[in-house]
Amino acid sequence: MRRSLVTMLFLALSLSVFAVQAQSDMRTEGDVASAKGAYEAEVPVNSQSESDRNGAMTRALGVVLGKLSGDRGTMARPGVAQALRSARDMVESYDYRQDQGVAASGAPSFRTVLVARFRQSDVDELVAALGLPVWPQPRPKPVAWLAIDDGSGPRLVSVQQSNAARPLLDRAIERGFRLGLPAGGAAEQALVGAIWRQDTAAVARASARYAPPMQLVGKLYRAKAGGGWQADWVFVDNGRELSKWTTRDSDARRAMVGGADGAADALVRRYAKAPAATGAAGTYRIVVSGIGSADDYLRLASALQRVAVVKSIMPIQAAGDRLELDVELSTGLSGLNRMLGQDSPLQPVSTVEDDPADGEASISRRAEYRIR
């Protein structure tokens, strides 16, 4: 009987858990789908097929995690790539949008975009379990004082010329914050010289009418050496220079985008909250007690399969009402416990540090759980 139960458990743990597909929102005619909140993202897709949609949802969740943490390196953090595989389980709803443009040949071009909205509670649990830094909401909206010289002299980009700064503004939104532009009155137009000299004190004084007291000061011009475009940037917070950097590219739009990235990086370094300790990724020996029936085994399997940080599960041995498992995690036991939550049928009892008698170097900790 015990052998059959372990076999059943092994098979159950090997099964994939399929998410309930989120249904597209019903929208009124003329209402265009777009990502507006921190837990929403839009990504291009080749088609509306299920395979393309699932891949797009994975990328969309990566965008959301990047916005929440503000960290450009979010995808490289331990466990994030594996956790994104459960993206479709966290989708609250989704829509498609068709974007029309013009190709280089002048012919019209079309692009399909998936707009995905994720459940905030699920994403917050994932962020905590992975130990990602969190950039708190609400976030500031700095003013971008950008001057562009295309060869005819520098000119200030104000609200009236917002399309000229669209790559900069859109990139800021992708990084999880927004940039404003000055109104562009006569006095502000006269600040072009101060922007070109990177006189941040003069710009800060002129920007006093705007809140918060943060300025992204940049000048974009044709590079003398090597061709292309160069942009010099300074980010100022309440009169204090937080960062200074330069971006170069053959395309003026890509050179401009670097301003939003540098501003986001500076804000994250200053205001993001340090991640909570979740432990190191690795293989853990988990001992589960209270297993008295096949139904208990199935509930255990389901509870572990639903957790995004669980990479693999291997039953080791069973004795009485206890089962030992080796569970590979993309985070530590603290991360696992966070994602299990208080309502899970699998509840932690205790965690024990290294057990020299265990004799397995790959298992750094043991933990005891109970099925309820």
N, C-alpha and C positions, 0 to 999 in steps of 0.2 A: 504493500500500500504506500509506504513512504517513497519507494523508488518511483512509483507511478505519479505521485504528487510532484516530486522533483522534476520528472520529465515533463509533466504538464506545465509546471512553472517555467521551465526552460523554453518550451514552445511559446508560452504566453509572452515571455519577455522578449522573444525574437520577433513578435508580430509588430507591424507598424501601426501606429495610432493615426487614423486619418481625421483631419479636422473637418468640422462642418463648414462648408463653403459659405462665406459671407455673401449676402445678396446685394446687388447694386441698388443704391437708393433710387427711389422714384423722384424724378425732377420735373418741374414744370417746363414748358417750352420756353426757350430763350435763356434758361438758367445754365450757366457754364460751370462745369465741375472744376474745382481748384483746391489746392492744399492751403489752408489758412491757419491752422493751429500747430502747436509744437508736436502734436501726436499725429500729424498728417504729412504725407509726402507724395510727390508725383514723379514718376519715372517713365521713360519711353519704352514701348513694347513693339515687337514686330507684328503681333496679331492679338486677337482676343481669345486665343485658345487657352485651355487650362494650363498647359505646360508653360507657355509664355507668361501667363498670369502668376503662376506660383513663383517663377523666377523673379518676376518684377516685384512681388510682395516681399521677397527676401531682400532685394536691393532697397526697397522703400523703408523697411524696418531699419536697415543700416543707416539710411539718411536720418530717420527719426532719432536713433541713438546718438548720431553725430550732433544733431541740433540740441538735444537735451544736455549733452556733456560739453558741447562746444569744442571738442577735441578733434583735430583733423586726423589724429592717429587712432581713432576709436576702433576701426576695423582690425588693427594690428594687435589690439589688447587680447590677452589670453581668454579664450572661451567665447569671444564675440562671434567669430565666423561659425562656430558650431551652433551657437544659440539661435542664429538667424534662420536655421533650418525649420524652426517652429513658427516662423512669421505668420503663416496663414492661420494658425490657431489663435492668433491675437487680433486678427482683422475684425473690426466692427462692421465696416461697410466699404464698398469701393465703387468707383465710376470710371468711365472712359471719356476721353476728350480728344477731338481731332484738331490738331494745329495745322494751319495752312501757311506756307511760306513760299519763297521764290528761290529756285535752284540757281547755281552759277550760270547756267545756260539761259536763264530767264523764264524757264518753264515753271509752272506751279508745282510745289512739293507739299506732301502731306505727312504728318507724323501722328501716330496714335500714342496717347499718354494715359497711363493708369494712375488714378488718384486713389490712394489707400488711406483709410482712417483706422487707427489702432486703438484698442481699449486702453485707457490711461492706466487703470489698475494693473493690467497684465504687464505693460511696459515698465511701469515703476518697479514692480517686483523683479523684473529681469535686470533692470539697471542696478538695483540694490544687490541682487545675487551675484552679478558680475563685478561688483565693486567699482563701477564707473564713477568718475567725478561728475558732479551735478552743477550746472550753471543755473542758479536760481531764477525764477520768474518773480515779478516782471523784470524785463531786461531794458537797459537804457537805449535810447535812440539818439546816438551822437549826430552832430551836424557834419556833413562832408563838405569841406571847402576845397573844391577841385578847380584848378585852372588848367586849360588845355591850350597848347601852342602847336598848331599844325603847319606853321611856317609863316603865318600872317600876324603873329603876336599873340600873347597869352590872353585868354578870355575866361571869365568866371562862369562856371556852370551853375545855374540857379534853377528854381522850380520850373521856370518857363522852358528850360532846355533839358528837362529830366530825361528825355529819350537818349540824349548824348551820354548820360551816365547810367543807362539802364543795366549794362553788364555789372557795374559796381553795386547798384541797388539790389539786383536779383541775387548776386552772390552773397550779399549780407543776409538776405532772407534764407538762403540755403544753409548758412552757418548758424541760423537761429536767432537773428536779431534784425533790426531795421536801421537804415541810415536816412537822415533827413537832408534836405538841401536848403540853402539860404533863399530868402524871398527874392533877392536880386535887385534891391533898390540902388539908387545912385551911390550912396555911401558904401554899400557892400561891393559894388562893381569896382570902386576905387581901391579895394583891398587886394587886387590882383598882384600888385607889386610886393606886398607883404607876404602873400602866399608864395610867390616866386623866390623870395629871400628866405622862406621858411621862418618868418618872424611870428612865432606862435603866440607871443604875448599880445601883439597887435590883433591877431585873429581872435584870440580869446576875449579881448575887450569888445570887439565888434559882435561877438557871438553871445554876449551876456543876456541878450533878450530871449535867447532860446534855452530850453531846459531839456536834458541835464547839461551841466557845464563840461561837455566832452566834445572834442573836435578831432576829426580826421582831416589833416591838411595834406594835400597832394598836388603835385604838378606833373603833367603828362606832356611829353615832347618827343620830337624825333631824335633818336640817338645819333650822335656824331660819329661814333666808332662802331663799325659793324652794321649800320643800318637798323631798321626796325624802330621800336618805340621804347622809351624809358620813363618810368614813373618814380618819383621820390616822395616818400610818405613820412609823416610824423603823426603819432597819436597822442593826444593830450587829454588828461583827466583832471579837471579842477585846477588847471594851471601847471600840472606836473606832467612832464614828458614821460610816457610809459614805454614807448617804442619808436624806433626809427629804422626804416628799411627802404630798399630799392627793388623794383621789379622791372624786368626787361622781356620783350617778346617782339616777334616780327609783326604780330597783330596787336593793334592798339587796344582792342577790347580785352584781350587776355592780359595785357600789361595792367589794365585798369582793375581787373578782378583781384589782383594781388593786394590792392588796398583794403578790400573787405576782409580778406584772409588775415592780413596783419593786424587789423583792428580787432577781429574776433580773438585771435591768439592773445593779444594784449589784455583784453577784457577777461578772458578765461583764466589767465595766469593770476590776475588780481582778484577775481571774484568767485571763481568756481570753488565749490566745497570739496574737500578731500574725500576720497571714497572710503566707505566703511570697510573694515577688515573682513575678508571673506575666506581667507585661507588659500593655500597653494593648490593649483591643479594637480591631479594625479589619480592613482588608483587607491581606493579606500576599502577596508574590510568592514562590512556592515553586518551586524548580527540582529536579526529580527525575531522577536518572540511573540507569542500569542496566536500562532497560526494553528488553527484547529480543523480547517476544512479546505476543500478545493476553492471555495468561494473566497476565503481569506487570501489564498495564493493569487487569485485573479485580481483582487483589490490591491494587493501589494504591487503586482506587475503594472496595473493601470496607474497607480500613484507615481511610480518611478518614471514611467514612459511619458507622462505629461510634463515632466520637469525638463526645461530646455538645457540645463547644465549637465544632464546625464548623457554621457557619450556611449557607454556600453555597460552591460550587466552580465555577470557570469555567476550562476549558482555554484557554490563550492560543496557544501554538505548540509544535511538535515539531521536533526536529532530531537525527538519529542516534538515540542511545539516551536522549536527554534530552527532558523535557517540562516546560513552564512552565505554572503554574497560578496564578490569583488565588484565594486562599482567604480568605473572611470568617470571622473568629473572634470569639467573645464574650469571649475573653481574649487574652493575648499568646502568642508562640511558646513561652515556657516552659510555659504551661498546656497547649498542644497536645502538647508533648513528654512532659509528665508523663502525659497520658492515653494516648498511644501505647504507652508502656511498652517494656521491653527485648525483649519477645517479638514486637513488631509487625514485619511485613515492611517497613515504612517506617521508616527510621532516620535521625536528623539527622546531617549531616556538619559544617555550619558555619552561622553566622548573621552577616550583614553589616549594619552600620548604614546610615543613609540613603544612597541612591545618587543624587546630584544628576543624573547622566547619564540616569537612568531617565525623568525628565520627568513622572512621575505622582505628584502630591502625595498622593493617597489611599493610596499604598503607602509606608509608613514604613520597612519593613525587608524584606530578602530573606533567604531561608534555602535551604540546599541539603540535599537528602535523597537517600538511595539505597535502591533496592529490593533486597532480599536474598532 
